[in-house]
Amino acid sequence: MNLEQTIQAWKDDTHTHAFINETFKDHVNSIPELKEYRDWIEHNIFGFGERSFIWMWKILVDEMPKNFNFLEIGVFRGQVLGAVRLISDMANKNAGIIGVTPLDSTGGHWESDYEQDIKTLFETFKLAHPRIIKGLSTDHETIKSVPNIDYDMVYIDGGHTEEVVKSDLIHYPQMVKIGGYLIIDDCANKYQLPPGYFKGIESVSKAVDEVLPNDRFTELFNVVHNRVFKRIK
């Protein structure tokens, strides 16, 4: 199931949400490298979210040019950065990968050496390390430190208060190039997901729904609580 097929299939009903999630999970499990990666993440608690998200990254990377740039806001222990690097390597694409994160327990995460965690993940799978910008995504100095380039994909999974999400939605979507993708975590509370599915966090969904979609971004689809938008102008 590729990007175009997903867009064509997507609608907001329980059956479709379950179909996309289950189909994506099956695709991940059918590719040994992706299954091994997600199994390791789950076993070592190096990330949360759904197994199906790995396929979401796969179909998005498939749409990328030979050389592309990816920015993540809120890295935790590196699961998404690693997935994008792994999938890019499998497709023989060159990804410039940057993560913005405080590298500490900000946001309610447990105490850990997050810098070492990211290194451990990338070294385990023999992946080229990403560039990490240490700081809160809302801090002026952090925002200034993010390279001023057009990003093919920006993923927002930073702080989950309405205030922080609104700040992130002011500063980072504008970095997405026209034709590029904006992906946001934890913001599908308005959708008719099946019972037992995690829809996201109300404060995040509220902030996102106030500004997206709009005249610059159209919504393409969601996978459980991840939503995918494309910049159109």
N, C-alpha and C positions, 0 to 999 in steps of 0.2 A: 504494500500500500504506500504509494508515493505522496508527495505534497498535493498535487492536483487532484488525485483520487480522494484524499482526505477532505480537501475543501469542498469537493462536489458532494461528498457523503454527509458532511456536517450539518446538523440542525439541532435545535435545543429540545430534545426529548430523551427520556430515560433509556430507551432502546439504543439510540445512536451513540450516546455517551458511553454506554457499556460496550457497544460494538467496537468503537475506536480504541478504548482502553484495552480490551481483551485481544484485539487483533494486533495492536502494537506490542503487547507483552509477548505474544506468540512469535512475532518477528524477531524480537530481541533474543528470545530463547533459541531461535533457529540458527543464529550466527554465533559460532563458538567464542569468538573474541568479545562480542558484546555480552554474551551470557556470563563468561568468566569475569568480566569487569564488574557487572552488576552484582554477581554473587559475592565477589570480594568486598564490594562496598557494603552490602547488607551484613555480611558476616562480621566485618570489622567496625560497623556503625560509622562509616565515613560519609554518610549522607542520608537524607530522607527522601520524601517524594515517592513517586511510583516507578516501577520498573518500565512501564510504558513510556516514560519521559525519555529514555535513552533512544527509542525509535523516533520520537519527535525531533531530537537533535540530529538523528541520522537523515531524516528527509529534508531538514533545513540545510544541513551541510551539503547534501547532494545538490542543492540549488546554488551553492556558492561558486564564485569564479575560482580559478586556479590559485589565486592569492586573495585572501580576505582577512578582515579584522573583526575580532570578537571581544566584547566588553561585558564583564559580569559585575554587578553590584551586589555584594554580599556573598562571600565565597564559602564560608564554613570550613570544611576540611578538603575541599577541592573536587568534589564529585563531578560537577558540571564542566569545569575547566578541563578536567581529565577526559571526560567523555568527548568533548569537542575536539581535543587534540588527538585522541585515539581514532575517532571516526575520520578526521581530516587525514591522518597518516594512512589509514586504510584506503582512502580515495586518492592518495598521492596529491593532496592539496597542501598549500602552505598557509597556515593560519597564524596571524599575529594575535596572541591571546593575552588579555590584560584582565586582572581582577582587582576590585576595590574592596577592601575589607579591613576591620580594625585589628584582626589577628589576636583577639582576646575574647572574653566571655560576654561582651556587650550584646544585649538582645536576649539574655537569659540562657545562653549556651553554657555548658559546663566548662570548667577550667581545663585548658589543654595548651600544649605548645603547637599552635595552629600553623606556624611557619614550618615546623618540622613535619607536621601531619601532611601538609601539601607536598613537601619534598618526598616523604615516604611513599605517597600514592604515585607520584610521577616516576620515581625510581623503580617502584615495584613493577610498573608496566612499561619501563624503558621509554618514557616519553620526554620530549624536550620541555623544560620547565617554563611556566608562564611568567610574565612580569606581574608582580604583586605591588600595588600601591597601598601602603598601610595608612589607614585613617577612616573616620566615619564619613559616609557618603554625603552627609549634610554639611560638613565643614568646608569653609571657603578654600582653605589651602589644599584640601584633598581634591576638590573639584578642579582647581587650577592645575593640579598635578597630572590630571588625566590628559594624555596626548590629544591635541586638537586635530583629529583626523576624522574622516567619514567612516563610520562603522557599518559593516554589513549586517551585524546582529548585535543587539544590546539586550541583556537579560537582567531584569530587576528582581532581586530577592533580598533586599536589605532589611532595615528596621520595619517593624510591622505596626507601628502607631500611625494614625491617620496623618499626623504632622510630618513624620519622616517620609511616608509614601508620597505625600503631596510635594515635598521638596524634591524627591527623586524624579517625580514626573515633570517637574519644571526643568531640571538640569540635564537629564540623560536622554530622553527621547529625541531631543533636538540634535543629538550626535549621530542618529541613525541616518544613513544616506537614503536618498530617494530610491525606492525599490528594495530597500533593506527591511529587516524584520525587528520588531520589538516584542519581546516575550516577558510576561509578568507572572510571577508565582503567587499562589494563595489568594486568588481574587475571583473565584467562580461561584460566589454565594447566590447569585441571581439565577443560576442555571438549574435545570431539572435533572440533577444527577441521581443515579440509583441510590436506594437506601444503603447506608454504610460507607458510601464514598465521602472522602474528606473534601468539602467544597472550598475551603480556604478560611480566611479570617475576615470577619465583618468589617473591621476598620480598613483593611487593605482593599477589599471589594468596594467599599463606599467611596474611597478616594479615587480608585480607578474608574468607577462608573460615572463619576462626576466629569471626567475629562476625555474618556475614550469609549467608543471610537469618535473621531472628529473629522474635520475637513482634511487633515494631514494623514491620519491613520485609519485604515479600514480593518475590521476584525475578520480573520480568516477561519479560525476554529479554536476550540479548546481541547486539551487532554486533561481530564479530571480538573484539577485546580490551576493548571497552567493555561494561560490565554495567549494567542499568537496574533499579532497585528502586523500589517505591512504598511510602510510609508509610501504614500501615493503622490505627495507633493511637498 
